[in-house]
Amino acid sequence: MTDGGVAAVFDKRAENYDKHTWHVRYAERLVALAGLVEGARVLDAATGTGMAARAAADRVGPRGSVVGVDVSAGMLAKARGAANVEFVQADATALTGVADGSFDVVLCSAGLLYMAVAPALEEWHRVLAPGGLVGFSTMREGFPLAAGVFRALARDYGLVLADPAAPLGTPEKCAQALSDAGFEPADVVVETVAFSEDDVAHAWEAHTNGPHHDEVAALTAEQVRDFHDRYRTALAGVDRERLLNPEVLYAFGRKR
Ligand SMILES: C[S@@+](CC[C@H](N)C(=O)[O-])C[C@H]1O[C@@H](n2cnc3c(N)ncnc32)[C@H](O)[C@@H]1O
């Protein structure tokens, strides 16, 4: 997807995005693991509706600062109004006008899936001060299971969809990507995050308006209806415990 395409997709998703309650658990966990200290200067890259940015602002306090950057005006419209956070519409992989070494911490919750990883990490390395921390979250390869069911069925409609979690989907891949961008890899925490039943029920929206948006948009309305029916049936047969508790990674690196 192009940057314009990503922005348009998230402009559409903005209205319902916060109804998927797992997003907030996922974003807040990344912030908690980052160990932010009072007074820190934080960039929340791909801030969306500002979940991680708000949690970060609570931790860094009034002496600190938080800037949330996103390409989607629709997502930012939902984010604005948070205390002590400045929201800016911009490409987080090309922070034109942001001086080298401007931040102590760069966080990116659930955003790298939509970006070219190397340029993003290199840009965050540039805007971090020496000793600064980068932290991002991503799904472990093969998770969430509902997305795997979606991709398997998509083949019946002529769509061959790669797992978007694959490029960063193991601790080793995260550490390698961090190291390639010049960071000293630090912790990679592997955990599960809890989906609610409602999150699973709404996952179709994320599958069709996420990384595979362009491919799915090429299907006819009838194909989409049939696909959706078969997806719901297939999902009912998946192990509930694993479906509701996808494995995720929180990866951290330091600028030397
Ligand atoms: C799945 S949402 C995550 C939002 C938020 N960080 C959270 O944890 O809920 C992905 C976000 O990445 C944004 N995004 C994708 N590519 C971007 C880029 N190059 N620069 C800035 N934002 C981007 C999208 O607009 C969207 O808001």
The ligand as a Tripos MOL2 file, in Angstrom:
@<TRIPOS>MOLECULE
LIG
   27    29     1     0     0
SMALL
NO_CHARGES

@<TRIPOS>ATOM
      1 C1         -2.8470   -0.3490   13.6140 C.3       1 LIG1
      2 S1         -2.7370    1.3890   13.7600 S.3       1 LIG1
      3 C2         -1.8690    1.6080   15.2900 C.3       1 LIG1
      4 C3         -2.2400    2.8920   15.9630 C.3       1 LIG1
      5 C4         -1.7140    3.0830   17.3880 C.3       1 LIG1
      6 N1         -0.2700    3.1820   17.4550 N.3       1 LIG1
      7 C5         -2.2140    1.9950   18.3090 C.2       1 LIG1
      8 O1         -1.3990    1.3630   18.9880 O.co2     1 LIG1
      9 O2         -3.4210    1.7930   18.3810 O.co2     1 LIG1
     10 C6         -1.5120    1.7910   12.5600 C.3       1 LIG1
     11 C7         -1.3370    3.3010   12.3500 C.3       1 LIG1
     12 O3         -0.1740    3.5190   11.5730 O.3       1 LIG1
     13 C8         -0.3790    4.6870   10.8120 C.3       1 LIG1
     14 N2          0.6770    4.7350    9.7970 N.ar      1 LIG1
     15 C9          0.9460    3.8180    8.8460 C.ar      1 LIG1
     16 N3          2.0150    4.1810    8.1330 N.ar      1 LIG1
     17 C10         2.4600    5.3580    8.6530 C.ar      1 LIG1
     18 C11         3.5550    6.2160    8.3670 C.ar      1 LIG1
     19 N4          4.4290    5.9610    7.3790 N.pl3     1 LIG1
     20 N5          3.7130    7.3200    9.1210 N.ar      1 LIG1
     21 C12         2.8460    7.6070   10.1380 C.ar      1 LIG1
     22 N6          1.7810    6.8320   10.4370 N.ar      1 LIG1
     23 C13         1.5980    5.7130    9.7190 C.ar      1 LIG1
     24 C14        -1.7940    4.5070   10.3160 C.3       1 LIG1
     25 O4         -2.3540    5.6870    9.8020 O.3       1 LIG1
     26 C15        -2.4710    3.9910   11.5930 C.3       1 LIG1
     27 O5         -3.0100    5.0370   12.3500 O.3       1 LIG1
@<TRIPOS>BOND
     1     1     2 1
     2     2     3 1
     3     2    10 1
     4     3     4 1
     5     4     5 1
     6     5     6 1
     7     5     7 1
     8     7     8 2
     9     7     9 1
    10    10    11 1
    11    11    12 1
    12    11    26 1
    13    12    13 1
    14    13    14 1
    15    13    24 1
    16    14    15 ar
    17    14    23 ar
    18    15    16 ar
    19    16    17 ar
    20    17    18 ar
    21    17    23 ar
    22    18    19 1
    23    18    20 ar
    24    20    21 ar
    25    21    22 ar
    26    22    23 ar
    27    24    25 1
    28    24    26 1
    29    26    27 1
@<TRIPOS>SUBSTRUCTURE
     1 LIG1         1 GROUP 0 **** ****
